[in-house]
């Protein structure tokens, strides 16, 4: 049994998330400061402090602008995986444009790290049913794009026959690693990271992780480097809900991550497949 914490980071800039899309359309991105160097360095310091390894799902457009940053992550022993090229929701792209976006990102990342890319995560866990077959045909081994939790307006619902699982294999052969949720009274509470990690008290979150591990399941965790950048610009033109989702808890996320890894350590997602 693969017990333990399996850590991942979705490497995208603060302005590329769906919550801020109304204020920052893609055509504006090239002129904006990525603000990634310091958050990434902090993440790498915390990981090294606890001798933890992680998977970084990297956007191709970020890798194009900051290839040395991707190389730095890989040189520290972490897995580089694919998050697509431009953080576009696959359901909006459709199969043809999604494949183009995917392959463009994969080729950039492979050119930087000098080896094949095994893993993929869909932006915003938006994961139409036609994606797994495309991933297999393009040489990917696994995806981690499903979050089995209570309703979210962008997350793709988990198929009914895989509820309660943390790993399964699609008919096409692709392995799917599910982000962790916490079963409580017949429901799956969001416990895999991101905004939920920032909102919940650190001790309560770790208690939930311990419960998942006691039940013999791995804990699959995700976070974004921008979530430990409390000084990022505040955008006032987006909705109140979007502001709440994006900005709440930024000031203490790094401390919470440090405590989580101090308690449980961390391993990259691919090790769930390869052992």
Secondary structure by P-SEA (a helix, b strand, c coil): ccccbbbbbbccccccccccccccccccccccccccaaaaaaaaaaaaaacbbbbbbccaaaaaacaaaaaaaaaabbbbbbccccccccccccaaaaaaaaaaaaaaaaaaaccccccccccccccccccaaaaaaaccccccccccccccccccccccccccccccccccbbbbbbcbbbbccccccccccccccccccaaaaaaaaaaaaaacbbbbbbbbcccccccccccccccaaaaaacccccccaaaaaaaaaacbbbbcccccccc
